[in-house]
Structures are given as structure tokens and as C-alpha cells.
């Protein structure tokens, strides 16, 4: 039995999220059906996490097990012929049987993109949140520094989040601007439901002057979801990278 890790890139606009659901088409279901065309039967694909409806991924790791001996290249070129234009397998590699996609990661990086302009951009509306107000980046960066470290992020979780604990580790929050685009890159050991989107919404409220930067420190010390910012819309969020120990890789596609 082989364990295959895929790196999947997708535009999540037309999907109900990664996980298969009854209320719409998911990324997981679409990938599994494409794999079935190659393998002759459906296999279960487990990802490194669950992106929400409308959220994108540059490099989502996902693993499945198969007895097939077909070359790794077929899991890229072959599967992509059966996928829609907004989903594509970027690479395939064989990993040890005990590889854990969701539990073995050292860190994940998400990017939230803001289009900071009073005029909407039809070419960027699927991948960014338009914020018309002028934002104070210095204040946002000061606020972002408070997120770094191990904290209770209960003020930054969705109401229906099922995580047992709200304590998480954040390694870095970097805010950059290029033209009208402001990006918020968040790297950490794991995330609660809607956590990055609420962090982004809170930072935007700091940028607007609604909150002082120190308000983030207060929310981490005295968690209260009612006092944090809005949940930023899903289309601005993208999973950039998931990092695993190097020993996970056995063989890669060429």
C-alpha cells in the first residue's frame, strides 16, 4: 500500500469549502472523483485542514492511500485532465505510511489580501476584500505584533468552532503594501475556525481607527468575541504553505 501526498492549488470561489458536504460541491469531492478516473475506484483524500467556502489555496497538502503502482506523474498530469480549471494538482510524492497531513505539520501560512481603494476592481474581486477607507498601516503593524506567541484566541474564533481548546501559537504576522493591495501573512502552528479572517477584520478596524493597537492585547488577555472586529469575507483568504519535517518525503514527481 502506497501513501501519496498531493499539493493542490485551487480558486475556492465556486465551492462550499475543502470538506465534502451535502449543501454544495467541495474541493475534496472534486479531487476524489478525478482520482477515481485514474485509479478505477474512489479513495478518501485527507487534507492538512479545512478551508471555508470561497477560500483559496496556493499549496494545499492532501494524502491518500492506494495499491496502484501507476507512476507519480499520473497523479499530476492524469488527474488534472479530469479536474476543472479552478483546481489543479501541482505535485505528487510518496510519503511514509505514518505521514499525517493534518497533525504532522510544523506550521501553516495564510495570506489575507485587501484591495484598499474606493473603486472596485472586477479583476480582483474573487481574491481580495475591497476596503474603501484609508488604513493606518503603522497602527495595524503595531496591533499585529501582539498576536505573536502562544495565546488564548477565543475572541478570534467562529461561534460554531468545534476545537477543544482556543489556545494557539502564532509565529509571525507580516503586513505589506504594494500599490492598492495590502497583504496580511499569518504563520502559526494551527488555527481556529474563522481565526485568520477575524484577525484580519480586527486589524482593518485598527487601521480605520475604530480600535487602538493595544486593543488586540486586551482581547488576548480578556477574550470576548463581541469586542473583536468583523469577520473578513472569505475571498481574501488563501492558504500559502504548510511545512512538514523533511523526513516525510520519499520520492517526488519530476
N, C-alpha and C positions, 0 to 999 in steps of 0.2 A: 504494500500500500504506500503510495506517494502522498506527501503533503506539499501542495503548491501554493505559493504566495503570489498574488497578483497585485499590481499597482494600477489603480483605476482612476481615471480623470473624468469628471462629469460637470455639466451645467445642470443644476438641480431644479431649474425653473418649472419644468413640466411634470415633476414627480412629487409624491407625498412624503419624500424623505428616503433615507437608505433602507430602513427596515420594511419588510413586506407587511402590508396592511390590507384591510378589507375596503377602505374608503378611497383607493386610488392605486395607480401604478407606482411601484417603488424601484429604486436603483437595484436593490438586491434581487427582486423578482426578474427584472430585465436581464441582469447578468446571468442568473441561473438558467434562464430559458435559452440564452445564447450558448452557454456552455453545453447544455443538453443537445444542441445541434451537432456539436463536435464529439461528445462522449457517448451519445446514444441513450443517455438516461440523465435525469436531473440529480444534481448533487447540491448539498447545502453549502452556501458560502457565508463565512463569518468575517465580518469587518472589524476594524480596530475601534469602532464606535458607531453611534447613530447620528447622522446629520438630519436636521429637521427639513420639513417641506420647504423647497425654494433655496436651500443652502447648497453651495458648490464644493468641489474638491479638485485640487491640483494633483494630489497623490494620496488616494485612499488605499491603504493596505487591506487585503482580504485573503483568506485562506480557504482551501477546500481539500478533501482527500479523495483520491481516485486510484483505481487499479490499472488505469490505462497507461500504456507505455508510449503514447504518442510524444513527439518531441516538444520541448517547451515552446518553441517558436509557434506551434499550432495554437497555443493558448493566447497568443497575441494576434497574429495575422488571421488565423482561422476564426476565432471568436469575434474579432472586430467586424468581420463581414456580416455577422448576424446581429450587430448592435446598431441602434440609431445613431445619428450624427452627434448627438449631445452626450454620448457615453463612449469611452474608448479605453481598452486595456493598453497600458503603457509598457509593462514588462511582466515577465513571469520568472519565478525562480523556485527551485526545490529547497525546502527547509526541513529541519528535523521534525520528527513526529510530535514532539512535545512543544513545538512552537505555539505560542499563544498570541493571537492577533490583538485581542482586547486587553489582556492582562500583562503582557510581556514588554510593553512599550516603556522606554525611559522618559520620553517627553513627546508632546504634540505642540504644533504651532498652528494657530488660526490667524487669519487676517480679516479685519473688518475694514471695508472701503467706504469712504464718504465722498460724495460729489458735492463740494461746497460752492454752490453757485445759485443765484436767483433764477437762472434759466435752466429748464430741464434739458437733459441730454438723451435723446431717443436711443443712441448707440450704447449708452452705459446704464440704462435703467434696469437691466436684468442683473447687473453685477455690482450695484452701489446704491447707497441711500442718499438721496438728494436732501441736503440741509441748506436752506436759503440764508440763514443768519450767519453773519461773520463770527468766526470762532477764535477764541483766545488760545492759541496752541501752547503758549508758555504755561498757562494755568492748567491745561489738560495734561501736560507732561508732569507737572508737579503732582497732580492728583494721581496719575498713573503709577508713580513711584511707590505710593502707599500699598498697591496691590502685591508688590513683590514680597515673597516669603510664604510661610505657612499661616493661613488664617481661616477663620470661620466665614464662609461665603454665603451664609443663609440669606443675606439681603440681596444676593445676586443669583437666585435660583427660581425657576418657574414654580408656580403653585402646585402643579401636578408632578413635580420631580420625585422619583421613587428612590433616590440614593439614600443609603443608610446613614451616612454622615455628610455634613456640608463642609467639612474641613478639606481644603485643597492646597497644593503647593504651586505657586506661580514663580517662574524663574526670571521672566522679563516681560515688560510691556513697553514697546517702542512705537512712538508716534512720529510719522514723517509726512511731509507735504511735497507734492510735485504738481505745480500748476493748481488746478481746481481740486485735485484729488488729495485727500488725507487718508492715510492708512494707519491702522492700529494693529500691530502684530503682538499677539499674546502667546507666550510659550509657558507650558506648565506640565505637571505630572498627570493631570486629569481635570475634567470639567463637569460641572453640573448642567442639568438641562437649562438652556437659555442663558447660561452664565456669561459667555463672552458677549452676547447680544445686550444683556443688561449692563455689563461693564461698559460697553461702547455707548449705550444710551446715557449712562450716568456721566461719562466723560464728555459727551456732547452737551449735557446740561451744565457741566462745569464751564465748558467753552462758551456757552451762551451767557454765563454769569448768574445762572439760577442757583448754583451751589458754589461755595468756596472749595478750593482743592482739598482742604483739611476735612471736608465732609466725608470723603472716602474713608479716611482713618476712623471717623466716628462710626460709620456703617460697619466696618470690620470689627470694631471693639464692641459695638452695641447693635447687632444685626436687626434690621427692620426693613422688610421689603417695601413697605409703604413709604419709606423715606428715601429710597434709592430712585434712580432715573427710569426712564421709559425703556421698554424692551425694543431695541433697534430692529427694524424689519429684516427678514431672513435673507433677502437677495444680496445684501452687502457682505455676508459671511462666507468665507472659503477656508477649507482645511488645506493648509500648505504642505505639512510634513508630519510624519510620525517616525520617531527614531527608535530603533531596536538595537540590542547588543550585536556587534559584528558577527559573533559566532552563529547567528541564526541562518546565515547564508551558506548553502551547499553548492549550488550550481545556478547560473543565471543564463537568461537568453542572451544571445549575441546580436 
